[in-house]
Amino acid sequence: MNPPLIAVLNGPNLNMLGIREPEKYGSATLDDVEALCAETAEEFGLAIDFRQTNSEGELVTWVQECRGRAAGIIINPAGYTTTSIATMDALLAVGLPVIEVHITNIHRREEFRHHSFISKAAVGVICGLGVQGYALAMRAMADLVEQDGE
């Protein structure tokens, strides 16, 4: 039997982690985040499909592909947080548990970053805890998947 699959989807500019504004985002790279997610998933008996895109359409397609394939979605929509109704609609359509993650605390940043369309589709939001937020999201997702399986 295969372990439940968790899609970890990352939006624009996250491929620049470790380079882009390290004072805000830290020195960890996206490869480091993927390793952290894989390690945490393994600890909880989960598998991951870790992806990053700078394209909104591709992100929407990936979300749609999760239906019938994944047990849940962890998403850092990055710049699409405040703009992408299409991503929100796709997340709502697939009917899976969603956890939204942000490396920085979006509520302590510029006013335009305070509103998230993605939060409308999420069971929970983790922000401001750096890349460790991904590990926390994976732990929470493990609980959600276990509850759903009961």
ZADO-1210 file (C-alpha; in nm, 4 decimals, padded with zeros to 6 digits):
<atoms>
<atom x="00.0000" y="00.0000" z="00.0000" code="MET" pos="1"/>
<atom x="00.1347" y="00.3420" z="-00.0987" code="ASN" pos="2"/>
<atom x="00.1605" y="00.6166" z="00.1631" code="PRO" pos="3"/>
<atom x="-00.0835" y="00.9091" z="00.1283" code="PRO" pos="4"/>
<atom x="00.0501" y="01.1704" z="-00.1151" code="LEU" pos="5"/>
<atom x="00.0737" y="01.5337" z="-00.0100" code="ILE" pos="6"/>
<atom x="00.1256" y="01.7914" z="-00.2840" code="ALA" pos="7"/>
<atom x="00.3563" y="02.0733" z="-00.1740" code="VAL" pos="8"/>
<atom x="00.3025" y="02.3519" z="-00.4249" code="LEU" pos="9"/>
<atom x="00.5071" y="02.6702" z="-00.4368" code="ASN" pos="10"/>
<atom x="00.4350" y="02.9864" z="-00.6307" code="GLY" pos="11"/>
<atom x="00.6415" y="03.2572" z="-00.7964" code="PRO" pos="12"/>
<atom x="00.9903" y="03.3580" z="-00.6894" code="ASN" pos="13"/>
<atom x="01.0273" y="03.0815" z="-00.4333" code="LEU" pos="14"/>
<atom x="01.2922" y="02.9348" z="-00.6629" code="ASN" pos="15"/>
<atom x="01.4961" y="03.2366" z="-00.5487" code="MET" pos="16"/>
<atom x="01.4963" y="03.1378" z="-00.1803" code="LEU" pos="17"/>
<atom x="01.8391" y="03.1786" z="-00.0278" code="GLY" pos="18"/>
<atom x="01.9165" y="03.4601" z="-00.2726" code="ILE" pos="19"/>
<atom x="01.6114" y="03.6866" z="-00.2613" code="ARG" pos="20"/>
<atom x="01.5955" y="03.9179" z="00.0409" code="GLU" pos="21"/>
<atom x="01.7627" y="03.6817" z="00.2901" code="PRO" pos="22"/>
<atom x="01.6864" y="03.9306" z="00.5697" code="GLU" pos="23"/>
<atom x="01.3159" y="03.8465" z="00.5174" code="LYS" pos="24"/>
<atom x="01.3212" y="03.4914" z="00.3826" code="TYR" pos="25"/>
<atom x="01.6384" y="03.3498" z="00.5387" code="GLY" pos="26"/>
<atom x="01.9241" y="03.1592" z="00.3795" code="SER" pos="27"/>
<atom x="01.7482" y="02.8259" z="00.3169" code="ALA" pos="28"/>
<atom x="01.7047" y="02.7348" z="-00.0489" code="THR" pos="29"/>
<atom x="01.4036" y="02.5715" z="-00.2077" code="LEU" pos="30"/>
<atom x="01.6048" y="02.2479" z="-00.2176" code="ASP" pos="31"/>
<atom x="01.6440" y="02.2800" z="00.1602" code="ASP" pos="32"/>
<atom x="01.2677" y="02.3249" z="00.1955" code="VAL" pos="33"/>
<atom x="01.2043" y="02.0180" z="-00.0196" code="GLU" pos="34"/>
<atom x="01.4430" y="01.8115" z="00.1957" code="ALA" pos="35"/>
<atom x="01.2686" y="01.9358" z="00.5129" code="LEU" pos="36"/>
<atom x="00.9279" y="01.8434" z="00.3699" code="CYS" pos="37"/>
<atom x="01.0476" y="01.5000" z="00.2581" code="ALA" pos="38"/>
<atom x="01.2023" y="01.4277" z="00.5980" code="GLU" pos="39"/>
<atom x="00.8904" y="01.5405" z="00.7855" code="THR" pos="40"/>
<atom x="00.6597" y="01.3502" z="00.5508" code="ALA" pos="41"/>
<atom x="00.8592" y="01.0310" z="00.5982" code="GLU" pos="42"/>
<atom x="00.8367" y="01.0731" z="00.9752" code="GLU" pos="43"/>
<atom x="00.4563" y="01.0687" z="00.9433" code="PHE" pos="44"/>
<atom x="00.4284" y="00.7990" z="00.6771" code="GLY" pos="45"/>
<atom x="00.3448" y="01.0376" z="00.3957" code="LEU" pos="46"/>
<atom x="00.4823" y="01.0830" z="00.0445" code="ALA" pos="47"/>
<atom x="00.5267" y="01.4228" z="-00.1188" code="ILE" pos="48"/>
<atom x="00.5109" y="01.5729" z="-00.4639" code="ASP" pos="49"/>
<atom x="00.7105" y="01.8963" z="-00.4283" code="PHE" pos="50"/>
<atom x="00.6833" y="02.1568" z="-00.7052" code="ARG" pos="51"/>
<atom x="00.7488" y="02.5256" z="-00.7765" code="GLN" pos="52"/>
<atom x="00.6270" y="02.7434" z="-01.0615" code="THR" pos="53"/>
<atom x="00.6329" y="03.1063" z="-01.1626" code="ASN" pos="54"/>
<atom x="00.3193" y="03.0528" z="-01.3742" code="SER" pos="55"/>
<atom x="-00.0317" y="03.0933" z="-01.2356" code="GLU" pos="56"/>
<atom x="-00.1863" y="02.8679" z="-01.4986" code="GLY" pos="57"/>
<atom x="00.0582" y="02.5894" z="-01.4211" code="GLU" pos="58"/>
<atom x="-00.0182" y="02.6210" z="-01.0491" code="LEU" pos="59"/>
<atom x="-00.3925" y="02.5924" z="-01.1190" code="VAL" pos="60"/>
<atom x="-00.3323" y="02.2832" z="-01.3353" code="THR" pos="61"/>
<atom x="-00.1232" y="02.1221" z="-01.0610" code="TRP" pos="62"/>
<atom x="-00.3988" y="02.1856" z="-00.8060" code="VAL" pos="63"/>
<atom x="-00.6571" y="02.0292" z="-01.0377" code="GLN" pos="64"/>
<atom x="-00.4323" y="01.7247" z="-01.0922" code="GLU" pos="65"/>
<atom x="-00.4401" y="01.6601" z="-00.7156" code="CYS" pos="66"/>
<atom x="-00.8046" y="01.5516" z="-00.7302" code="ARG" pos="67"/>
<atom x="-00.8126" y="01.1745" z="-00.6974" code="GLY" pos="68"/>
<atom x="-00.4329" y="01.1595" z="-00.6634" code="ARG" pos="69"/>
<atom x="-00.3345" y="01.3444" z="-00.3441" code="ALA" pos="70"/>
<atom x="-00.4659" y="01.3293" z="00.0107" code="ALA" pos="71"/>
<atom x="-00.3972" y="01.6981" z="00.0739" code="GLY" pos="72"/>
<atom x="-00.2257" y="02.0146" z="-00.0474" code="ILE" pos="73"/>
<atom x="00.0263" y="02.2369" z="00.1261" code="ILE" pos="74"/>
<atom x="00.0614" y="02.5559" z="-00.0721" code="ILE" pos="75"/>
<atom x="00.2795" y="02.8631" z="-00.0533" code="ASN" pos="76"/>
<atom x="00.1125" y="03.0715" z="-00.3214" code="PRO" pos="77"/>
<atom x="00.3659" y="03.3531" z="-00.2729" code="ALA" pos="78"/>
<atom x="00.2714" y="03.6487" z="-00.4949" code="GLY" pos="79"/>
<atom x="-00.0517" y="03.4774" z="-00.6024" code="TYR" pos="80"/>
<atom x="-00.1832" y="03.4925" z="-00.2451" code="THR" pos="81"/>
<atom x="-00.3362" y="03.8348" z="-00.2964" code="THR" pos="82"/>
<atom x="-00.4295" y="03.8075" z="-00.6629" code="THR" pos="83"/>
<atom x="-00.5266" y="03.4585" z="-00.7730" code="SER" pos="84"/>
<atom x="-00.8958" y="03.3893" z="-00.7625" code="ILE" pos="85"/>
<atom x="-00.8230" y="03.1116" z="-01.0143" code="ALA" pos="86"/>
<atom x="-00.5983" y="02.9305" z="-00.7649" code="THR" pos="87"/>
<atom x="-00.8573" y="02.9740" z="-00.4892" code="MET" pos="88"/>
<atom x="-01.1299" y="02.8345" z="-00.7160" code="ASP" pos="89"/>
<atom x="-00.9143" y="02.5342" z="-00.8104" code="ALA" pos="90"/>
<atom x="-00.8384" y="02.4619" z="-00.4431" code="LEU" pos="91"/>
<atom x="-01.2073" y="02.4783" z="-00.3570" code="LEU" pos="92"/>
<atom x="-01.2968" y="02.2548" z="-00.6529" code="ALA" pos="93"/>
<atom x="-01.0664" y="01.9651" z="-00.5654" code="VAL" pos="94"/>
<atom x="-01.2242" y="01.9078" z="-00.2255" code="GLY" pos="95"/>
<atom x="-00.8991" y="01.8306" z="-00.0431" code="LEU" pos="96"/>
<atom x="-00.7623" y="01.9652" z="00.2840" code="PRO" pos="97"/>
<atom x="-00.5397" y="02.2651" z="00.2124" code="VAL" pos="98"/>
<atom x="-00.2847" y="02.4307" z="00.4392" code="ILE" pos="99"/>
<atom x="-00.1497" y="02.7696" z="00.3314" code="GLU" pos="100"/>
<atom x="00.2113" y="02.8483" z="00.4254" code="VAL" pos="101"/>
<atom x="00.4081" y="03.1722" z="00.4161" code="HIS" pos="102"/>
<atom x="00.7688" y="03.2076" z="00.5257" code="ILE" pos="103"/>
<atom x="00.7151" y="03.5629" z="00.6491" code="THR" pos="104"/>
<atom x="00.4289" y="03.6978" z="00.8567" code="ASN" pos="105"/>
<atom x="00.2172" y="03.8506" z="00.5809" code="ILE" pos="106"/>
<atom x="00.0214" y="04.0501" z="00.8415" code="HIS" pos="107"/>
<atom x="00.3342" y="04.2408" z="00.9485" code="ARG" pos="108"/>
<atom x="00.4193" y="04.3373" z="00.5928" code="ARG" pos="109"/>
<atom x="00.2735" y="04.5794" z="00.3413" code="GLU" pos="110"/>
<atom x="-00.1025" y="04.6323" z="00.3642" code="GLU" pos="111"/>
<atom x="-00.1704" y="04.4706" z="00.0249" code="PHE" pos="112"/>
<atom x="-00.0237" y="04.1418" z="00.1529" code="ARG" pos="113"/>
<atom x="-00.2713" y="04.1163" z="00.4407" code="HIS" pos="114"/>
<atom x="-00.5556" y="03.9716" z="00.2317" code="HIS" pos="115"/>
<atom x="-00.5346" y="03.6166" z="00.1007" code="SER" pos="116"/>
<atom x="-00.7757" y="03.4683" z="-00.1506" code="PHE" pos="117"/>
<atom x="-00.6117" y="03.1310" z="-00.0816" code="ILE" pos="118"/>
<atom x="-00.7166" y="03.1389" z="00.2855" code="SER" pos="119"/>
<atom x="-01.0788" y="03.0975" z="00.1753" code="LYS" pos="120"/>
<atom x="-00.9896" y="02.7432" z="00.0640" code="ALA" pos="121"/>
<atom x="-00.7511" y="02.6559" z="00.3493" code="ALA" pos="122"/>
<atom x="-00.8304" y="02.4706" z="00.6702" code="VAL" pos="123"/>
<atom x="-00.5318" y="02.6471" z="00.8249" code="GLY" pos="124"/>
<atom x="-00.2663" y="02.9100" z="00.7611" code="VAL" pos="125"/>
<atom x="00.0900" y="02.9098" z="00.8939" code="ILE" pos="126"/>
<atom x="00.2916" y="03.2267" z="00.8491" code="CYS" pos="127"/>
<atom x="00.5930" y="03.4008" z="00.9946" code="GLY" pos="128"/>
<atom x="00.7838" y="03.0958" z="01.1181" code="LEU" pos="129"/>
<atom x="01.0321" y="03.0765" z="00.8333" code="GLY" pos="130"/>
<atom x="01.0748" y="02.7542" z="00.6384" code="VAL" pos="131"/>
<atom x="00.9864" y="02.5584" z="00.9534" code="GLN" pos="132"/>
<atom x="00.6288" y="02.6513" z="00.8686" code="GLY" pos="133"/>
<atom x="00.6421" y="02.3814" z="00.6008" code="TYR" pos="134"/>
<atom x="00.7325" y="02.1162" z="00.8584" code="ALA" pos="135"/>
<atom x="00.4507" y="02.2359" z="01.0843" code="LEU" pos="136"/>
<atom x="00.2108" y="02.2217" z="00.7908" code="ALA" pos="137"/>
<atom x="00.3209" y="01.8662" z="00.7119" code="MET" pos="138"/>
<atom x="00.2603" y="01.7629" z="01.0739" code="ARG" pos="139"/>
<atom x="-00.0854" y="01.9217" z="01.0675" code="ALA" pos="140"/>
<atom x="-00.1623" y="01.7605" z="00.7319" code="MET" pos="141"/>
<atom x="-00.0666" y="01.4193" z="00.8729" code="ALA" pos="142"/>
<atom x="-00.3306" y="01.4705" z="01.1433" code="ASP" pos="143"/>
<atom x="-00.5918" y="01.5808" z="00.8882" code="LEU" pos="144"/>
<atom x="-00.5223" y="01.2810" z="00.6638" code="VAL" pos="145"/>
<atom x="-00.5408" y="01.0442" z="00.9600" code="GLU" pos="146"/>
<atom x="-00.8742" y="01.1955" z="01.0726" code="GLN" pos="147"/>
<atom x="-01.0082" y="01.1707" z="00.7169" code="ASP" pos="148"/>
<atom x="-00.9085" y="00.8043" z="00.7033" code="GLY" pos="149"/>
<atom x="-01.1006" y="00.7171" z="01.0196" code="GLU" pos="150"/>
</atoms>
